[in-house]
């Protein structure tokens, strides 16, 4: 994909001012790329390869990248419009976290797509958290709102996901579920599982998320918004990687649900026709998956739960 020509062709014919161009480029990059979750779990060699990955903006082939590559892409794209930017690296991390600072006219802006999940927040049409001013700027909020409004009115999407998936809609659904449960006099257990099914349904209809980090973050976001992990309930999602895949490209998410004294329940999130989908999974299949996939942080915990229910000793 040639994002150089895509951006130049659009922005050179737009009436965007420089601030709006900076904002558009940030949103464009967040929407196009996704965070490479392998960076968090790979060995040092794989981490280094991912961290130092280069992207040719005239021929993009890999859309899953880490912070340093995001920063390079932003700097390269901003330079097309004579907007100077520099990469800042935070040395408090083993692999220094990278973001971009733009000093343009009277603005000093921080652009950080990854640390607060702006990469997925943009895809969810949620407000970004790390496109911000680094100096006192009383008009920044108004200018950002105006830029977003201008961009939104200029860029037409075939499907407006903001209607279906924005925070306001999610919270309305949460209230509807609670009101319905109260009206039907559902037990706490019945109401809980209705919410779980609502979350699964929302994830499974999100066919625009084709990369793992986006769907994983969206699921975690829904768990938080639906207040799932409260009152003794535990919903634990965890990534697992295929044991015989050194590149760690084969990823699944096993979700362990524990509610009161009920036996543990499992779901699996896996890629189906280029989209990630949830399905319920029986204990024997969970055991088989744990033989094939690994995550040393949680593998023992998951296996312990499975084998205890199957009546085996570990």
N, C-alpha and C positions, 0 to 999 in steps of 0.2 A: 504494500500500500504506500502510495506517495503522499505523505501528509504535508510535505513542503508545498507542492502544487495545490493541494486541497485548501490549505490555510491561506496561501497568498492569493489564490483565485477568489476566495470569499472576502477576505478582509480588505483587499485593495479596492474592491467595488462597494464596500460598506461605507456607512457614514459614521463609524465608530470613532470616538476620540481615543487618545493613547491609553487612558485608564481603562476604557471599555475593551480595547484590544488586549491589554494585559489580562483582564478578567476572562475574556473569551478564550484565550489561549490556555489559561489555567483550567477552565471547565472542560475544554476540548481534550486536554491531556488526561484529566481525571476520568472522563467518560470513555476514552479510547483504550487506555491501559488498565491493567489490574496488578495488584501486588503479588509477587511470587512467594507463596507461603513456604516453599522449600527452603528459603533463606533462613527461616527460623529453626529448621530441624536438620539441615544437611551437615555433613562434616566440613572441616575448614576449607578443603579444596573446592567443594561444591559452593559453599558460601562465597568464596573469593571469585569464582567464575560468575556467579549471579550478580554480585556487587559491582564488578567491573565490566559488566556487559555493555557493549556499545550498540547504539541504534542509529541506523542510517535513515534520516528523516525522508529521504527520497525512495527508500525501499524497506519499509518496516515489515519484518517477518515474524517477530516475536513480540507478543503484546502483554506478557507477564514479566515484570521487571521489579527491581528493588529501588530504594530511595536515591542512590547515587546516579542511577541511569535516568530516573525521573528528572533529577536536577539537570542533567546534561541535555535532555530533550527540551525542557523548558528554556534553558539558556539559548540553545540553537534556534528554537522557534521565535523567541523574542528578538534575537539578533536580526531576523529577516525584516523587522520593522524598525531597525535602528534603536531598539530599546535595550539598554545595557543592563546586564544582570550578572551576579557572581554566585558561585556555589560556596556555601558555608558548611563546614563539617564539625559536628559536635564530638569532641574527643572523649566524652564520658562513656561512649559505647565501644565495644570490642572492634566492630567494624563501624567507623564513625558515621553517625546518622547525618545524612546530607539533605539540605534544603536550599532554596534560592532566595536571595535578597535583591530586590530591584530598587535602584535609586534613580528616579526619573522625575525631572522637573522638581516639584515641591513634595514628591512622594517618596517614602521609604517603606517598601512593602516586603513582607515575608510570604513566600509561596512554598507550602509544605504539603504535598499531596498525601503522604503516607502515615505520619505519626498519629493522626487523629481520624484516619480512615476517610479522608475527603474523596479518595478514589471511588469508594462505594457510595458515600453520601450523595455525590453528584448524580450517580446512576439512580439513586432512590429519590431524587428531587428533594433532598433534605438540605438545610442550610449548611454551608461549609464552615469549618471551625478554624482552619489554618491558612486562609487568605486574609491577612490582617496587616494593619499599619504598625510599624515599629517606633513611630514617634507620635507625639500628641497631635491628633488631627481631628478637629471637631466636626468636619464635614465628611469624614470617611464613611460613616454608616449610611448617610443619605446618598453619597456618591455611589456606594456599592449597590444600594437598592435601585438607584436609577439605572446603573449599568445592567443589572440583572433584568430589569423590566425591558430595557431597550433590546437586549439580546433575545429575551423570550419572545418579544413581538416580531423580531426579525427572523429567527430560526423557527421553522415549522417542522414539527415531528409528526410522523404518520400516526403514532399512538401517544397520547398524553398520559404517561404513567402517573403523573402527579395527581390526577383525579382518583386513581385507584390505590395508590400506595403512599400518599403523603402522611405525615404524622397525625394530622387532624382526622383523616379517615380511619387510621389505625385505632386511635383512641375512641372514636365513635363506635367502631366495631366492638372494642373492649367493653364499653358501657352497655351496648345492646346485649352482649352475651351475659353480662352480670344481671341486667334487668330481666332477661328471659329466664335465666336460672332461678331467680327469686320468684318470678311469677309461676313457674312450673314446680316450685318447691324441690329443686334438685338438691341432692346431698352435695357436700363439699367435693367428694370424690367425683361425682358425675359432672359437676361444673368444671372441675379441673380438666377432665379428659375432653370435654367439649372445647375448651380453650386450646388444648394440645392439637386437636383435629383442625381447628381453625388456623393455627399457625402452620401446620403441615400443608393445608390447602393453599394458603397464601404463598408459601415457598414453591409448591409444585406448579402454580400458575405463573410464576415469574420466569417466563421463557426468554426474557432478554438477558438473564444472567447466565453466561456460558463459561465463566471462570470461577475457580474454587473460592478465592478470597471474597468475591462479591456475595456469593450465595451464603457462605459461612457467616459473614458479618451480618447479612440481612436476617438470618435465622437467630443469631445472638441478640440482635436489635429487637426482634419480635418477642423473644423470651423476656427481655427486660421490660418492654412496654406492656406486656400482658401480666407482668408481676408473677412470673411462674415460680421462681426459686424463693418462695416465701412459705412460712408456716410449716416447716419440716419437710417440704417437698424438695427433691433434688433432681434437676435435669442437667445431665453432664454430657455435653458434646465433646468429642475428641477426634483429631485427625489421625489417620493411620496410613502408612505408606507400604507398598508392596515390598516384601523382603528381598526378592531377587531383582529389584530394579534400582541400580546404583544412581540413576538420574532422578529418582523419586517423582516420576511423572504420573504414576498410578496412585491416586489418592481417593480414599473414602472417608466418610465421617460416621462413626458409630455414636449413637445417642443412647445413653442409659437413663431411664426414668425410674425413680424410686418414690413411691407414695405410701406413706404410713407403713402398714405391715403387709402390703401387697407384694407379690413376687416382682422382681425387677422386670421392666419392659424395655425392649430395644427397638430402635429404628436405625436404618442405614440410609445415608445420603450418598448416592453414586451417580456417575454420568450415564444418562440414557439419551441417545440420539443428540449428542452435543449439548444437552442441558442436564443440570443436576436435579435429581428427583428423590424424594423420600419414599420409603416403604417400610412397613413393619417387618421384623425379622425374628424368626424363631431361635431359641437358644442353641440348637445344634448348628444352625448356620452361622450364628455369632462365633461359636467355637471354631468352626472351619475358617472363618475370616481371620480370627486371631492366629491361626496357624499360618496364614498366608501374608498377613499384614502386621506391621509393628509400629509401636510408639512407646519407647521405654518409659516415658513419664507416667503413663496410665495403664499400660498393658496388664500389669499384675492385678491392678484393681478391677479391671473389666473381667479378666479371666477368673478371678476369685469369685465374682458375683455369678458368672455363668456356671462354673463347675460346682459351686455350692448348690445351685438349683438343680443341676443334673445329678447330684448325689455323688460327685467324684471328690477325691482328695487331691490337692495340688502339691 
